[in-house]
C-alpha cells in the first residue's frame, strides 16, 4: 500500500513539471522552481510527458497539499498563491527552405531560400489551483511567426475536476478540440500535426466534460465552431451596448472521444458534428455567409516500447456538405492523418520521425485553395538538451509530393515543394 508520505513525494515530483507541458498545457516550469524538483519526473524529454506526467495532468494539475504555497490571509476561503505564477517559453530558428508565398489570384511569389526566424515565438504562461477543485490556466503570445506588436491569447480556461460530486470534470474556456487526441503543444518535432489544422479542430471556445467509466475515458464537448477570434457587438436593443456575442448563430459543434486500452495499445475513437462557414469568391478565398454541415470521424493509436520508444498514429475522415459557394449542393469528403515515433535514448538526446499525409479527395480540381489539403511529407528531428528546459533542434522536412503546375484560372494546389532544414533553440524558464 502506498503511504501518505510516498504520495506526497510523488505529487511533489509531479509538481516539478506540472505545467512544463501536459495534455492541455505548454511549457511552464514554474512548479519546478517552487518545489526544487527536476522536470525529468514527468517528462521523457521536454516538452513530451512520460506516463507519470500524464497521470498527474489528469489530477487537475495540483498537489494534495496544493494550498501550502498560498499566502496566509487569515481567511480559509481565500487561497492566493504566494506570488503570481508566471513562466515563459521562447523559440528562435534559422531555416533553409524551398516553398514560398504564392498569391492564388496573380501567382506572384515571395521566396527566401534562407530565413532567420527569431524570435519565432515568445509566450507568457500562468496557472494555479484556486480551490480544492478549480484550476485556471492561460497563455498569451507576444510574438509568433513574425507577428510582433500584438498580444494573442490562445489557451485560456477554468477547470473543475468534480462537478456536484459526480466525478465529472468540466473545462470552460478556450482550448484545442484536438487535445483530446494528441496535444500539439507537447510534440517534439517543430513540424505540426497537419491533419488537425486542415480539419479545423484546433482552437475553439466552449465547454468540455470528461469522466472515467470503468476501462473507458470519455470526453464530450460543445464549442462555438468559429474559432477564438470572432466577436460581435450586441446592438439590437439600441446604441452602444456593452456586451458581445462570441458566436454568430445558435448552433453549437458537438464532439467527443472514447479512449481505452487494447493490450499495450491506447485507442481512441473521435467524432464531431457541427457547422462551419462556407467558402466563396475567387479560389475560395472568401468566407461566405452560409452555414454548412461538417462531420469528422477519427481513430488514434499510441503506445511505448521499453520506456525509450514512443509511437502514435492518427486518422481523420472529413465530410463538408455544400462547403463551396460555387456548388452548394455538393458534398466534399477528404481524409488524412499522421504517424510518428519518438526515440529518447538518454537525457541529452531525443530523435523523432513524423509522417503527415492527406488526400484532398473531392476538393481536387475545384480550382480553390482547398486543393492544397494534399500533403505527403516526412520530417526527421534531432533534439539536443543543453539543460532540462533548453534544447537545440535540427529538423529536416522532405516533401514527397511532386510539383503540380497550374491547371485552372487560379494558382492553387501543390505548386511548389516544401522541403526545409531548420536549426534553432526552444527554451522554457
Secondary structure as UniProt FT lines:
FT   HELIX           4..16
FT   TURN            17..20
FT   HELIX           30..35
FT   HELIX           39..41
FT   STRAND          43..45
FT   TURN            46..47
FT   STRAND          48..49
FT   HELIX           51..57
FT   TURN            58..61
FT   TURN            64..65
FT   HELIX           66..69
FT   TURN            76..77
FT   STRAND          86..97
FT   STRAND          101..102
FT   TURN            104..106
FT   STRAND          109..110
FT   STRAND          114..129
FT   STRAND          134..144
FT   TURN            145..146
FT   STRAND          152..160
FT   HELIX           163..165
FT   STRAND          169..176
FT   HELIX           177..180
FT   HELIX           184..186
FT   HELIX           194..199
FT   STRAND          203..213
FT   TURN            214..215
FT   STRAND          216..223
FT   STRAND          232..233
FT   TURN            236..237
FT   STRAND          244..245
FT   STRAND          253..262
FT   TURN            263..264
FT   STRAND          265..280
FT   HELIX           282..284
FT   STRAND          286..305
FT   TURN            306..308
FT   STRAND          309..321
FT   HELIX           325..327
FT   TURN            328..329
FT   STRAND          331..343
FT   STRAND          349..359
FT   HELIX           361..363
FT   TURN            364..365
FT   HELIX           369..373
FT   STRAND          375..387
FT   TURN            388..389
FT   STRAND          390..399
FT   STRAND          420..428
//
